Structure formats: structure tokens, C-alpha cells
Amino acid sequence: MLGHYQLFSDSDAPKFRVSRCVNMTFVPHMHHQYEFVYMLDGEMETTIEDQTRLLHPGDICLSLSNKIHRYYTPNTSLCCMVIFEPEQTASFTNLMKKRDFATPFFHDAEHKEEYDQIATAMLREACQHGCNPDPLVLKGYMTVFLGRIYQNASFIPRSNSTSALQQVLEYISAHFTEPLSLNTLADSLNFSKYYVSRIFNQQLGYSFCHYLKYLRINHALSLLEKDALSISDISYECGFESLRSFNRSFQEILETTPTAYRDSRREQKTNAASAESISVLDVCPL
């Protein structure tokens, strides 16, 4: 299943984005926000930079600014994901200025019950307040997680070097809704198109065209939440040249149509709004 990421470039984007992610699979990507994952059920293979771990319930991973990370669910998975601006947790961010994690994966069995409760509370806050959860409340919850992570972490010196892969991902994430070709990307970075093509195929495991399509469809998932936008408007907003190519790509990646996806999301929200109780494994979808 395609992962759904809120685009923080929007002027009205929240400082915290909390999501209940079911069967998350998402391509390698990077951004300056922190990305926190707490596993609730199932298994999810997670890669951050050059380290890969199969996450199980109670496991935590934290991707810091501009770390390349990806997710793959082999069977089923459920996790609480929080993407947030580093300045929202300034004390932690200041501690990490000159250091990095020896490993970004953590497990703290002693506090699992407490973590389950906090994850549920964060998801409930996001569920009840939609796109406008209280950042002070979420900051408090995240401070508990970050404090425990810092207590149990081992550190290495931070590297400030930037790889070609990071440059490629940074550029494409900033321009994927625009007309974009392999030649344009390569010329903008002063790379040959053959070198960029090898980066996609060998390091990311996707062709340039498939990766670009993946990001555009993910953006469409956010826009489909807004009833004011027509399917046609969304297709062009995401960078597709025609409604036909948008529908074909959406069907290829998600095995459904944009209209059917929008209808199912409306139904999910209606059912969630009428729910009397919320548990750690049954929080309303975001």
C-alpha cells in the first residue's frame, strides 16, 4: 500500500502530522522534518540510510533531518507515524546538532504499555481535530518519546556531507508537481542523465518515471481529502499532463480509482466520527 505523507511545503500545513498507517510501503525519500514511527501491530521493514530493521510491536524508529528512509510491509503492519518540524522539539534538536544515532532503531520493553497509551492518545488527538491538532499537546507526547530515546541511544559524530542521491531526492521532492524529465533533473544538478538513471535503478530500485509517478500519486491522496477540488483539478495539480494518465497511474499503484478512493475515505471518516471508543489498534484513519 502506498504511504500517505502530508506535504509540509503548504503554507497551512501543521507543525505535527500524526497518522495511523496501515500496511505502509513507501519509496526511499528524505525531508528536513523528523519522522517518528511506533509499531503497534504486524511487521514492517524499515531502512534509514544504510541500516535496515524488521520492526515489530513496541519497536521505535526515528529518522532525523535529511536522512534517506523507506518502508516495506511484507504482510500486514500498523504503526503510529509522526512527522514534525525539528524546532517543535528544540531541546532535543539542540542536543543532536553535532551528533547522530549509532542506530535509529529502538526497543524499550519496560515502557511498552506506556508507549501504547501515548501512541493512542496522539492518534486520538489527531482524529478529533483533523488537520489542526493542538501542537502543544503533541509536543508533550513526543517529548516523552524523545527523552526515552535519548536516554537509551548510542551516538556517533554527525556528518555534514551530501551524497548525489540526497541531491537527487531533494530536487525531485521540491519539483515533482512541475513538468519534470530525467534531462531536466540531471541538467539542474550538473549530472549526466545516465548517471542519474543509474542512481534511481541501482540505489532506489525504481526507474525515474516510476518514482516520479509514485510521489505524484501520494500528493493526490492529500488533495483527494479536499472536496472542493475536482478529480481533473487534482490531476493537473499533481503534475499529470492529462486526466487519463492520472487515472491510469492511480489504478496502477493503488488498484482503485481516484473517485472510489475519495468515496472510501468519506465513509471511513463518517464511521470514525460515530465511534464511541478508540483503542490502540482501532483509531480512526487519517
N, C-alpha and C positions, 0 to 999 in steps of 0.2 A: 504494500500500500504506500502511496505517495505521502511523505510527510508534509505537514502544513505549517509554514513559517510566516509569521507576521513580518511584513517589511517595515523596518524601523526608519526608512527614509521618509515616510509620510510625516507631514508636519503634525498630524493629530495622533500619531502612534503613541501607545502607552509606554511608560518607562519600564514596566514589567509586562511580560506576556506569559501567562500561565496556560498550559494546555494539557488536556488528558489525551495522550497519544496511544492509539490502538494499532498494533501491528506496524509499527514505524519502520519504514525503509526510506532512506534519503541519500542522495548523491553526496560525494565529498564537497564541502563548502566551507567558507570562513566568513567572519564578520567581526567587528570590534566589540560587540556585546559579549558578555559572558553567557554560557549556555549550560544549565544545570539539569541533570536527569536523575530522578529517583525511581528505581524499578519497583513496580507494585505486583506484577504477575508475569509469568512466562519467561522467555529468554530473548535477548536482543544483543546481537554482535555489534560492538561499538569500536570504532577506530578514531583515535585522536593523535594526530601527527603520525609517528611510526609505531604506536602501541595499540594493540587490539585486545579486547577482552569480551568474553561472553557474559553479559550481565544477567543476574538472577534477582528475585525479590529481595529487597533490602540493600542492594548494591547502589552506589552513587558514582556518577562521573561528572567532572566539571571541566569544560573547555574554556580556557581563558581567551583574551582578545587575540584575534587573528591566528587562531590555531585551526588547522585543517581537520575537519571531523566528518564522520559519516555514520550511518546506521543501517543495519540489515536485520530483519526479523526472519529467521528460518521457518518458524511455525506460527506461534502466537506470542504477543507481548502486550503489556500495558504499563505505561510509565507516566509520571508527572514531570513535565518539562517546563522550565522557567528560563526565559531569555530576558536579560535585563542589562541596563546601562551600567558600566563599571562605577560611575560616580554615585550611583544609588547606594553602594556599599563602600563608601570612601575609606573607612578604616581598614577593611580587608584589602582593598586595591592598593593603598599606600604600603601595606606590608609586603605586597607582591611585586613592587616596582622593579626590584633588582634580582628577583628570584623566580624560579619556575618549579613546578612539581616534578619530582623524580618519576612519579606515575600519577596520572589524572584520575585513577580509579580507586574507590574506597569502599570498605565494608566495615560496619560497626554494629555487630550483632547485639551488643549490650543495649543499644539505644533504638533498636528497630521498632519497637512498639511506639515509642515517642515520635520517630520519624514518620511512621504510618499516619499518626494523628495530625502531624504538621502538614504532610502532603495533602491529606483530606481537607484540612482547613483552607489551604491555599486554593485548591480546586473549587471548594465551595464559595470562597470569596470571588473568584473569577466567574463562576457560574452565576452567582446572584447579581453581579454588577457588570457583566459583559465586558465591553471594551474600556470600561472606566473603573477598574478595581482600585481600592484605596492603596496608593503606593506605600504609605506609612505602615499599614498592616502587613503588606507583603514584604517590606523591608525587615520588619521584625521577625517574620518567619524565616526569611533567608539568612538573617544574621545568626540564628541558631545553627543552621546547617553549616554555614561558612566557618563559624567558630569551631565547631567539632572537626570539620575537615582540616583546618589549620593546625589544630592540636595533634592530629594523627598523621599529618603529612611529612614526607621527607622532601628536601629541596635541593635544587641544583642552580647554578648561576643562569640568569636569563640571557639568551642570545638575541641580538638585535638584527641579525642578518635576514635578508628577504630572498626567498628562492624564486626561480622562474615560475614555478607552479603557483605560488602565492600571488605573484603579479598577475598571472592569467586569471585566477579566480576573483581577485579584487576588481579587475577591469570588467569582467563579464557580469559580475553581480551588480555593478553600477550602470551597465548599459544594455541589459538583456531585453528590456522593453522597447528598445530602439531598433531600427534596421541594423542588423549586425551580421557580418560574414566572417569567415575564417581569415580572409585577407585583411579586413578592417582591423580585427583584433591583433593580428600579427604586426601590421604596419604601425599601430598605435604604441606597441611595446618594443618596436625595433627588433622583432624576431622574424625569422623566416616562417612562412606558413607551414612548411614541412616540420619544423621544429615544434611549433605549437600543436600540430596534429599529433605528433608523437607523444607530447605531454598528455593530451586527452586520452589517447588509446592505451598508452603504457602505464601512466601513473594514475589516471582516473578510471580507466576501464570503460570509457564511453567515447563515442565519436563526438566531435564538436556539435554537430547538428542535434544529436540525441540529448546531450547535456543542456543545450540551449532550450530545447523543447520542454525538458523537464522543469527548468526554472520558470518558464512562462506559464506552464500549467499550474504550478504551485501558486504563482501570483494570482491566477484566475480563481483559485479556491477562496482567496481572501475577498476578491471582488464579487464573487457569487453570493457572499453574505449580505451584500447591499442590494435590496430590492429595487432601488431607483435605477440601477444600471441594467440595460438590456443585454442579452447574450451577445448581440452583434457589437455593442459598445465595448464589452469586456474583451472580445476577441482582438479588437484593434488596440485597446489599452494595454494588452499583454505583448504586443509586438507582432501578432499574426497578420499576414497580408490579406487574408480572407476569412470569412466565417466558416467556409468549408474546410480550410486547413486547420482551423481551431477545433472544430467538431471532430475531425479525423484524429488529431493529436490527442485530444481529451479521451476519446474512446480507446485509443491505443494504449495509453498509460493507465487510465483508471477503469477501463472496461465498463464505462457507463457514459451517458451524455451529460453535457452541462445542465440541461433542463432537469433531467432526472436527479442529478446531484443536488441542485438547488431545492427541489421539492423534498428530497430526503432530509436535508438539513433543517428545513422548516418544520418537518414532522418531529425531528429529534428535539428541537428547541421547545415545541409545544408540549411534548411528553415530559421533558425535563422540568418545565415550569409548573406542571401539575404534580410532580413528585413530592411526597410528604417527607421523605428522609433521604439522606445521601450517605453512602458508605465509601470506603476506600476503593472498592472495586466497581462502584456504580455511581460515579459522579457525572453530572450532566456533561455531554460532549461539547467541546469548544471549537 
